[in-house]
Amino acid sequence: MTSIVVLGGNFAGLNAAFRLKEDLGERADVTVVSRDPRFVFIPSLIWVVPGWRKPGQISFLLEPALRRRGIRFVETVAQRIDPEQNVLYTGAGEMKYDYLLIATGPKYDWSMVPGLGPADGTTHSVCNLPHAMDAAKAWLDFVQDPGPVVIGSTQFASCFGAEYEVAFNIDRALRQAKIRKEVKLTFFTAEPFLGHFGIGGMRGGEAMLKGYFKLLGIEAIANVSTTAVTKDSITLSNGRVLAHKYAIVIPPFTGVQAILDSPGIGDARGFVPVNDRYQHETYPNIYAAGVAVQVKPPVPTDVPTGVPKTGWMAEVMAKVAAHNIAAEICGTESREKPFGDIAPLCLMDAGNMGMLIALDRVFKPRRWEIMVPGPWSHWAKLGFERYYLTKMKYGLMKLP
């Protein structure tokens, strides 16, 4: 029986594991290795901060979900990969594999700016569930004694959609708490202009976002890097010093430590170089999907930015990688899907409003771009959250 190890259990990893088992059945022994025992619907972490979501509402345990589909789950920390011997070293021991699919998600590079991040107690984060829960606890204290709020992203960041969603939802939370008039809310971004998103932007996007920020009374600053962070201020490359009593800042991502500690697997920042089949460029029995994949920005920007790898994109990559592993085992035709040709679909939440963003491909040139604002987008995201959690909890891969 072919042994397949999937390293990671969120969007890319769980999708890949379910699809591999569905396609291969008893022909393959599929094991998911993850340090986190839960699948977390990461797009909902923005709602954890103001208390609109609790952890149990946006997550479920991986082990029973995988066991129902005949997939083994090992909760442990990956340490390194030996691609020559086909061995994954973990805190639970060595694991031999015939195929390895790396879907680890990111490590957060707080070292990009001295003092940045939850560990130093200067800024909060919505990058994972523990971070969001800590930010929620701090929010309760902030509401009792408010002050200036800053939301932003540093140089080399890539998860720009989250910073916009956080800013708009914090504005809504301030209004619900009836303290919006007491709080100066400032937004800063490494993007060259509002709505660039690390993918070159969309027609009309900058003007739409500028109008929305003006309507809400949020000062927006684009094309800046972050030079210093303290517990009460953030200094930007344009000389501005933003005072804050509460701040959420999106850092750059790198590959996880296990990839950084595995020579030949990742690049200098720990991302895995793959071809259009999401197959490793050097080791053909290793695949990768999601944030773990190396993607270079198509056009350099004045302030360095990364390329977003959203849940939707991660799922597309996972489908292609899983198909190609199964195809190699079964001797059927492989598939290719260059990252730039993925058609992104995003429901960006803006408090009680929102925006549907749909493109025919990630990178320009594009044939079409759609940005449709409206309150229905907020309700659509709420509905999609319930749908997706149910789909993944029960491994219903035949659903769209």
C-alpha positions in Angstrom: 0.0 0.0 0.0 1.3 3.5 -0.9 2.1 5.7 2.1 1.1 9.3 1.7 1.8 11.9 4.5 0.1 15.2 4.4 1.9 17.8 6.6 -0.7 20.3 7.8 -4.4 20.1 8.6 -6.1 23.3 7.5 -7.4 24.5 4.1 -4.8 22.9 1.9 -3.9 19.9 4.0 -7.4 18.8 4.9 -8.7 19.3 1.3 -5.8 17.3 0.0 -6.2 14.4 2.5 -9.9 14.0 1.8 -9.4 14.1 -1.9 -6.5 11.6 -1.9 -8.4 9.1 0.2 -11.5 9.5 -2.0 -9.5 9.0 -5.2 -7.3 6.2 -4.0 -9.3 4.3 -1.3 -7.5 1.2 -0.1 -4.7 1.8 -2.5 -3.2 4.4 -0.2 -2.6 4.8 3.5 -3.1 8.6 4.1 -1.8 10.2 7.3 -2.3 13.9 8.3 0.4 15.3 10.6 -0.4 18.6 12.3 0.7 20.5 15.4 -2.8 21.8 15.8 -5.6 19.4 16.7 -8.3 21.6 15.1 -9.3 22.8 11.7 -9.9 26.6 12.1 -11.9 28.7 9.6 -9.2 31.4 9.5 -11.4 34.0 7.7 -13.6 34.2 10.8 -10.8 35.2 13.2 -11.6 38.9 12.5 -14.9 38.3 14.3 -13.2 36.7 17.3 -11.5 39.9 18.3 -14.8 41.9 19.1 -16.4 38.8 20.6 -18.8 38.0 17.7 -17.3 34.5 17.4 -16.1 31.9 19.9 -13.4 29.3 19.1 -15.9 26.4 19.1 -18.1 28.2 16.5 -15.3 28.4 13.9 -13.3 25.2 14.4 -13.6 21.4 14.8 -11.4 18.5 15.9 -9.4 16.9 13.1 -9.0 13.4 14.5 -12.7 12.4 14.4 -13.3 14.2 11.0 -10.4 12.3 9.5 -11.1 9.0 11.1 -14.6 9.0 9.6 -12.9 8.9 6.2 -10.3 6.3 7.0 -7.5 8.8 7.4 -5.0 8.6 10.3 -4.2 11.8 12.3 -1.0 12.4 14.2 -0.9 15.5 16.4 2.8 16.4 16.6 5.3 19.0 15.5 7.3 18.3 12.3 11.0 18.8 12.8 12.7 18.2 9.4 12.5 16.2 6.2 15.1 13.9 4.7 14.1 13.8 1.0 16.8 11.3 0.1 15.5 8.7 2.6 11.8 9.7 2.3 11.6 10.3 6.1 9.7 13.0 8.0 11.1 13.5 11.5 8.5 14.6 14.1 8.1 14.9 17.8 6.3 11.6 17.6 9.1 9.8 15.8 10.1 9.1 12.3 7.6 8.6 9.5 8.4 7.0 6.2 6.5 8.1 3.1 6.2 7.3 -0.5 4.6 10.7 -1.2 4.7 13.8 1.0 2.4 16.8 0.6 3.6 19.9 2.4 0.6 22.1 3.5 2.0 23.6 6.6 0.8 27.2 6.4 3.1 30.0 7.6 5.4 31.0 10.3 5.1 34.6 11.3 8.1 36.8 10.9 7.9 39.1 13.8 11.6 39.8 13.5 11.0 42.0 10.5 10.5 45.0 12.8 12.1 45.0 16.3 9.4 44.9 19.0 6.6 43.8 16.6 4.0 41.2 17.7 2.1 39.5 20.5 5.2 38.0 22.1 6.6 41.5 22.9 3.2 42.8 23.9 3.2 45.7 21.5 0.8 44.7 18.7 -1.9 42.1 18.4 -2.6 39.6 15.6 -5.4 37.7 13.8 -3.0 35.2 12.1 -4.2 32.2 14.2 -6.7 31.3 16.8 -4.5 31.8 20.0 -3.5 35.3 18.6 -7.1 36.3 18.0 -8.2 35.1 21.4 -5.4 37.2 23.1 -6.5 40.2 21.0 -10.1 39.6 22.1 -9.1 39.7 25.8 -7.1 42.9 25.2 -10.1 44.4 23.4 -12.4 44.0 26.4 -9.9 46.1 28.5 -9.5 48.6 25.7 -13.3 49.2 25.4 -13.3 50.2 29.1 -10.4 52.7 28.6 -10.2 53.6 24.9 -7.6 55.4 22.9 -6.1 55.5 19.4 -6.3 52.4 17.3 -3.9 51.4 14.5 -4.4 48.6 12.0 -1.7 47.8 9.4 0.7 45.6 7.6 4.5 45.6 7.5 6.9 45.4 4.5 6.9 41.9 2.9 3.4 41.2 4.2 1.0 39.4 1.9 -2.2 38.8 3.8 -3.6 42.2 2.9 -7.3 41.3 2.8 -7.3 40.5 6.5 -6.0 44.0 7.5 -8.8 45.7 5.6 -11.4 43.4 7.2 -10.0 44.0 10.6 -10.1 47.8 10.1 -13.7 47.8 9.0 -14.8 45.4 11.7 -13.0 47.3 14.4 -14.8 50.4 13.2 -18.1 48.6 13.5 -17.2 47.3 17.0 -16.3 50.8 18.2 -19.7 52.1 17.0 -21.5 49.2 18.7 -19.6 50.1 21.9 -20.6 53.7 21.4 -17.0 55.0 21.6 -16.2 55.6 17.9 -16.1 59.4 18.4 -13.5 58.9 21.1 -11.2 56.9 19.0 -8.8 57.9 16.2 -8.6 54.9 13.8 -5.6 54.8 11.5 -4.8 52.3 8.8 -1.4 51.8 7.1 -0.3 49.4 4.5 2.8 48.3 2.6 0.8 48.2 -0.6 1.7 50.9 -3.2 -1.9 52.0 -3.2 -5.1 51.0 -1.5 -6.6 47.8 -3.0 -3.4 46.6 -4.5 -3.7 43.4 -2.4 -0.2 42.2 -3.5 -1.7 41.2 -7.0 -1.6 44.6 -8.8 -5.0 45.8 -7.8 -8.3 45.9 -9.7 -10.1 48.6 -11.9 -11.9 51.0 -9.6 -10.7 49.3 -6.4 -8.5 52.1 -5.1 -11.2 54.7 -5.6 -13.8 52.5 -3.9 -11.7 51.8 -0.9 -10.6 55.5 -0.5 -14.3 56.4 -0.5 -15.2 53.8 2.1 -12.3 54.9 4.4 -13.4 58.5 4.0 -17.0 57.6 4.8 -16.0 55.8 8.0 -13.6 58.5 9.1 -10.5 56.2 8.9 -7.2 57.8 7.9 -5.5 55.5 5.4 -1.7 55.6 4.6 -0.3 53.5 1.8 3.2 52.7 0.4 5.0 52.8 3.8 7.3 50.3 5.6 7.4 50.0 9.4 10.6 51.1 11.0 9.9 50.8 14.8 7.3 49.5 17.1 6.7 50.1 20.8 3.8 49.4 23.2 2.3 52.8 22.4 3.6 53.9 19.0 4.4 52.7 15.4 6.9 54.6 13.3 6.6 54.5 9.5 9.1 55.1 6.8 7.5 58.5 5.8 8.4 59.8 9.3 4.9 59.5 10.8 4.7 58.2 14.3 1.3 56.7 15.0 0.3 56.6 18.7 -1.8 53.6 19.6 -3.5 52.1 22.7 -4.6 49.1 20.6 -3.0 47.8 17.4 -3.3 44.9 15.1 -0.5 44.5 12.5 -0.1 41.8 9.8 3.5 40.6 9.7 5.4 38.9 6.8 5.1 35.1 6.5 7.9 32.6 6.1 7.8 28.8 5.7 7.6 26.9 8.9 10.7 25.9 10.9 10.7 22.3 9.7 11.1 23.4 6.1 13.8 26.0 7.1 15.6 23.1 8.8 15.4 20.8 5.8 18.2 21.7 3.3 17.0 21.5 -0.3 13.3 21.5 0.5 12.6 25.3 0.6 14.1 28.6 -0.4 15.8 31.0 1.9 12.5 32.0 3.5 11.2 28.5 3.8 8.8 28.4 0.9 8.7 25.3 -1.3 9.6 25.7 -5.0 7.1 23.7 -7.2 6.2 23.4 -10.8 2.7 23.9 -12.2 1.6 20.5 -10.9 2.6 21.6 -7.4 5.4 19.1 -7.5 8.8 19.9 -5.9 11.3 21.1 -8.5 13.9 18.6 -7.2 12.1 15.8 -5.4 9.3 14.4 -7.6 7.5 12.6 -4.7 7.1 15.8 -2.7 4.3 18.2 -3.4 3.2 21.4 -1.8 0.0 23.5 -1.6 -1.2 26.7 0.2 1.0 29.2 2.0 3.9 26.8 1.9 4.3 27.3 -1.9 6.9 29.7 -3.2 5.3 32.4 -5.2 7.2 35.5 -6.4 5.5 38.9 -6.8 4.9 39.5 -10.6 6.0 43.2 -10.3 8.3 44.7 -7.7 6.9 47.4 -5.5 8.6 50.4 -3.8 7.9 48.9 -0.5 8.4 45.1 -0.8 5.2 43.1 -0.6 4.3 39.4 -0.8 1.6 37.6 -2.8 -1.5 36.5 -0.9 -2.3 32.8 -0.8 -5.9 32.8 0.4 -8.0 29.8 1.5 -9.6 29.7 -1.9 -6.2 29.6 -3.6 -4.9 27.0 -1.1 -7.9 24.7 -1.9 -7.2 25.0 -5.7 -3.6 24.2 -5.2 -4.5 21.2 -2.9 -6.9 19.8 -5.5 -4.3 19.9 -8.2 -1.5 18.4 -6.0 -3.8 15.6 -4.7 -5.0 14.8 -8.3 -1.4 14.5 -9.5 -0.3 12.3 -6.6 -3.3 10.0 -7.3 -2.6 10.2 -11.1 1.0 9.1 -10.6 -0.1 6.2 -8.5 -2.9 5.1 -10.8 -1.0 5.9 -14.1 -3.6 8.5 -15.2 -3.2 12.0 -16.7 -1.7 14.7 -14.5 -3.0 18.3 -14.4 -1.3 21.7 -14.4 -2.6 25.0 -12.9 -0.1 27.8 -12.8 -0.6 29.9 -9.6 -1.1 33.0 -11.7 -4.0 31.4 -13.6 -6.0 30.6 -10.4 -9.3 32.5 -10.5 -9.6 34.1 -7.1 -13.0 34.5 -5.3 -13.2 36.4 -2.1 -16.0 37.7 0.2 -14.3 40.6 2.0 -16.3 41.5 5.1 -16.6 45.2 6.1 -18.6 45.1 9.3 -22.2 45.1 8.3 -21.2 45.6 4.7 -18.9 43.7 2.4 -17.5 43.2 -1.1 -17.4 40.3 -3.5 -14.1 40.2 -5.4 -13.8 37.8 -8.4 -11.1 37.7 -11.0 -10.4 35.4 -13.9 -6.8 35.1 -12.8 -4.5 36.2 -9.9 -2.0 38.1 -12.0 -2.5 40.7 -14.8 -3.4 40.8 -17.6 -6.9 39.7 -16.9 -10.0 39.4 -19.1 -12.4 40.5 -16.3 -12.5 41.8 -12.7 -15.5 42.1 -10.5 -15.9 44.1 -7.3 -19.5 44.3 -6.0 -20.0 46.1 -2.7 -23.1 45.7 -0.5 -24.5 44.4 2.8 -25.4 41.1 1.2 -21.7 40.3 1.1 -21.6 40.2 4.9 -24.5 37.8 5.1 -23.0 35.7 2.3 -19.7 35.3 4.2 -21.7 34.3 7.3 -23.5 31.7 5.3 -20.3 30.5 3.6 -18.7 30.0 7.0 -21.4 27.6 8.1 -21.4 25.8 4.8 -17.6 25.3 4.6 -17.2 24.2 8.2 -19.9 21.5 7.7 -18.4 20.4 4.3 -14.9 20.0 5.8 -16.0 18.4 9.1 -17.7 15.6 7.3 -15.4 15.4 4.3 -18.1 16.2 1.7 -15.7 16.7 -1.2 -18.4 16.3 -3.8 -20.0 19.6 -2.7 -18.7 22.7 -4.6 
